Amino acid sequence: ITSRRLVTLPRKIWTSIADAVDPALAAIATVMLVVTIICLLLRLTVWERLAQRRS
């Protein structure tokens, strides 16, 4: 899965934080946060609809 040549996203982020603050890092973090929130909201919506159908 990993090798010395392969750089994963978490490792790239950690290296960027250690070196200097990069605007791309802030953009990636924002996108990841927004995607997570959207997924949670979708999950809650689906659960709510399933609960309404069952009752």
Short mmCIF file of the C-alpha atoms (twelve columns), coordinates in Angstrom:
data_MODEL
# 
_entry.id   MODEL 
# 
loop_
_atom_site.group_PDB 
_atom_site.id 
_atom_site.type_symbol 
_atom_site.label_atom_id 
_atom_site.label_alt_id 
_atom_site.label_comp_id 
_atom_site.label_asym_id 
_atom_site.label_seq_id 
_atom_site.Cartn_x 
_atom_site.Cartn_y 
_atom_site.Cartn_z 
_atom_site.pdbx_PDB_model_num 
ATOM 1  C CA . ILE A 1  0.000   0.000  0.000  1 
ATOM 2  C CA . THR A 2  2.761   2.442  0.805  1 
ATOM 3  C CA . SER A 3  6.271   3.022  -0.350 1 
ATOM 4  C CA . ARG A 4  8.860   5.707  0.102  1 
ATOM 5  C CA . ARG A 5  7.906   7.299  -3.221 1 
ATOM 6  C CA . LEU A 6  4.165   7.330  -2.549 1 
ATOM 7  C CA . VAL A 7  2.993   10.357 -0.567 1 
ATOM 8  C CA . THR A 8  -0.470  10.029 0.950  1 
ATOM 9  C CA . LEU A 9  -2.736  13.023 1.535  1 
ATOM 10 C CA . PRO A 10 -2.366  12.990 5.355  1 
ATOM 11 C CA . ARG A 11 1.423   12.887 5.029  1 
ATOM 12 C CA . LYS A 12 1.362   15.737 2.472  1 
ATOM 13 C CA . ILE A 13 -0.857  17.794 4.789  1 
ATOM 14 C CA . TRP A 14 1.409   17.148 7.785  1 
ATOM 15 C CA . THR A 15 4.497   18.114 5.775  1 
ATOM 16 C CA . SER A 16 2.789   21.296 4.582  1 
ATOM 17 C CA . ILE A 17 1.853   22.226 8.142  1 
ATOM 18 C CA . ALA A 18 5.386   21.587 9.358  1 
ATOM 19 C CA . ASP A 19 6.966   23.623 6.548  1 
ATOM 20 C CA . ALA A 20 4.627   26.587 6.240  1 
ATOM 21 C CA . VAL A 21 0.962   27.446 6.064  1 
ATOM 22 C CA . ASP A 22 -0.213  26.940 2.497  1 
ATOM 23 C CA . PRO A 23 -3.511  28.280 1.085  1 
ATOM 24 C CA . ALA A 24 -3.990  24.963 -0.718 1 
ATOM 25 C CA . LEU A 25 -3.942  23.216 2.651  1 
ATOM 26 C CA . ALA A 26 -6.721  25.472 3.912  1 
ATOM 27 C CA . ALA A 27 -8.722  24.779 0.752  1 
ATOM 28 C CA . ILE A 28 -8.323  21.009 1.126  1 
ATOM 29 C CA . ALA A 29 -9.351  21.160 4.775  1 
ATOM 30 C CA . THR A 30 -12.410 23.245 3.908  1 
ATOM 31 C CA . VAL A 31 -13.498 20.853 1.159  1 
ATOM 32 C CA . MET A 32 -13.038 17.859 3.457  1 
ATOM 33 C CA . LEU A 33 -15.091 19.543 6.182  1 
ATOM 34 C CA . VAL A 34 -17.897 20.510 3.792  1 
ATOM 35 C CA . VAL A 35 -18.058 16.995 2.322  1 
ATOM 36 C CA . THR A 36 -18.219 15.500 5.816  1 
ATOM 37 C CA . ILE A 37 -21.037 17.835 6.861  1 
ATOM 38 C CA . ILE A 38 -22.988 17.100 3.667  1 
ATOM 39 C CA . CYS A 39 -22.625 13.355 4.239  1 
ATOM 40 C CA . LEU A 40 -23.865 13.692 7.811  1 
ATOM 41 C CA . LEU A 41 -26.851 15.784 6.747  1 
ATOM 42 C CA . LEU A 42 -27.749 13.288 4.020  1 
ATOM 43 C CA . ARG A 43 -27.525 10.438 6.484  1 
ATOM 44 C CA . LEU A 44 -29.776 12.223 8.962  1 
ATOM 45 C CA . THR A 45 -32.285 12.995 6.211  1 
ATOM 46 C CA . VAL A 46 -32.397 9.377  5.055  1 
ATOM 47 C CA . TRP A 47 -32.806 8.108  8.625  1 
ATOM 48 C CA . GLU A 48 -35.607 10.604 9.242  1 
ATOM 49 C CA . ARG A 49 -37.464 9.502  6.104  1 
ATOM 50 C CA . LEU A 50 -37.064 5.843  7.010  1 
ATOM 51 C CA . ALA A 51 -38.376 6.522  10.515 1 
ATOM 52 C CA . GLN A 52 -41.430 8.334  9.106  1 
ATOM 53 C CA . ARG A 53 -42.216 5.424  6.773  1 
ATOM 54 C CA . ARG A 54 -42.020 2.898  9.602  1 
ATOM 55 C CA . SER A 55 -44.385 4.785  11.886 1 
# 
